[in-house]
């Protein structure tokens, strides 16, 4: 059934993930990939991976492709009202930072980048 405004209805393909999937917004992904690019230029990271699930979107950065991620950033909107939907994890899985704002959660990596560039 078509909408009155003349806009066509969009029908999802069978088996396609529904609207419940968590993903990064354009400005968030731009911010993350900007940091990733600067870390690549500094020689720290060489590869990345992204995973999108129903409850969580994850960005992981690797020193080498076959290694464990050097850092993992998770967005969990369900934790927005509690401890913040953003979490930064280290190489051994330890929580480095949690928060409500992406900029604040990425701050430890920004500080590390400044030290790398100064050396």
C-alpha positions as CSV (number, residue, x, y, z in Angstrom):
1,X,0.0,0.0,0.0
2,X,1.6,3.3,-1.1
3,X,1.9,6.3,1.1
4,X,-0.3,9.3,0.4
5,X,2.8,11.5,-0.3
6,X,3.6,9.5,-3.4
7,X,6.7,8.0,-1.8
8,X,7.1,4.3,-2.5
9,X,7.1,1.7,0.2
10,X,10.5,0.0,1.0
11,X,10.2,-3.7,1.5
12,X,13.1,-5.5,3.1
13,X,14.5,-8.6,1.4
14,X,13.8,-11.9,3.1
15,X,16.5,-12.8,5.7
16,X,17.8,-9.3,5.7
17,X,18.7,-7.8,9.1
18,X,15.9,-5.6,10.5
19,X,16.0,-2.1,11.8
20,X,17.2,-3.4,15.2
21,X,20.8,-3.6,14.0
22,X,23.2,-1.2,15.7
23,X,25.5,0.8,13.4
24,X,27.7,3.9,13.4
25,X,26.3,7.2,12.3
26,X,28.2,9.0,9.5
27,X,29.8,11.6,11.8
28,X,30.8,8.8,14.3
29,X,32.4,6.7,11.6
30,X,34.1,9.8,10.1
31,X,35.6,10.6,13.5
32,X,36.8,6.9,14.0
33,X,38.3,6.6,10.5
34,X,40.0,10.0,10.9
35,X,41.8,8.7,14.0
36,X,42.5,5.4,12.3
37,X,44.1,7.2,9.3
38,X,46.3,9.2,11.6
39,X,47.4,6.1,13.5
40,X,48.2,4.4,10.2
41,X,50.3,7.4,9.2
42,X,52.1,7.1,12.5
43,X,52.9,3.5,11.8
44,X,50.8,2.1,14.7
45,X,47.9,0.4,12.9
46,X,47.7,-1.4,9.6
47,X,44.3,-3.0,9.5
48,X,40.8,-2.6,10.9
49,X,37.5,-4.6,11.2
50,X,33.9,-3.6,11.8
51,X,31.1,-5.8,13.1
52,X,27.5,-4.9,13.4
53,X,25.1,-6.9,15.6
54,X,21.6,-6.4,17.0
55,X,22.9,-5.0,20.3
56,X,26.4,-3.7,19.5
57,X,28.6,-2.1,16.7
58,X,32.3,-2.7,17.0
59,X,35.4,-1.2,15.4
60,X,38.7,-2.9,16.0
61,X,42.2,-1.7,14.9
62,X,45.1,-4.1,14.4
63,X,48.9,-3.7,14.4
64,X,49.1,-6.6,12.0
65,X,46.3,-8.5,10.2
66,X,46.9,-11.8,12.1
67,X,47.1,-10.2,15.5
68,X,44.5,-9.6,18.2
69,X,43.1,-6.1,18.0
70,X,45.2,-3.4,19.6
71,X,42.1,-1.6,20.5
72,X,38.3,-2.2,20.2
73,X,35.6,0.4,20.3
74,X,32.1,-0.6,21.0
75,X,28.8,1.3,20.7
76,X,26.0,-0.2,22.8
77,X,22.9,2.0,22.8
78,X,21.3,-0.1,25.5
79,X,23.8,1.3,28.0
80,X,23.2,5.0,27.1
81,X,21.3,5.8,30.3
82,X,23.7,3.9,32.5
83,X,27.4,4.0,32.0
84,X,27.4,5.4,28.5
85,X,27.0,3.7,25.1
86,X,30.7,4.0,24.2
87,X,33.5,1.7,25.5
88,X,37.2,1.5,24.6
89,X,38.9,-1.8,25.2
90,X,42.6,-2.5,25.2
91,X,44.6,-5.4,23.7
92,X,44.0,-7.8,26.6
93,X,40.3,-6.9,26.7
94,X,40.5,-4.5,29.6
95,X,38.2,-1.5,29.6
96,X,40.3,1.7,29.0
97,X,37.4,4.2,29.0
98,X,33.6,4.3,29.0
99,X,31.4,7.3,28.4
100,X,28.5,9.0,26.7
101,X,30.5,11.0,24.2
102,X,32.7,9.4,21.5
103,X,35.3,12.2,21.7
104,X,35.9,11.7,25.4
105,X,36.2,7.9,24.9
106,X,38.8,8.3,22.1
107,X,40.8,10.8,24.2
108,X,43.4,8.2,25.4
109,X,44.1,7.2,21.8
110,X,44.5,10.9,20.8
111,X,47.0,11.5,23.7
112,X,48.9,8.4,22.6
113,X,49.0,9.6,19.0
114,X,50.4,13.0,20.1
115,X,53.2,11.2,21.9
116,X,53.9,9.1,18.9
117,X,54.1,12.0,16.6
118,X,56.4,14.0,18.9
119,X,59.0,11.2,19.2
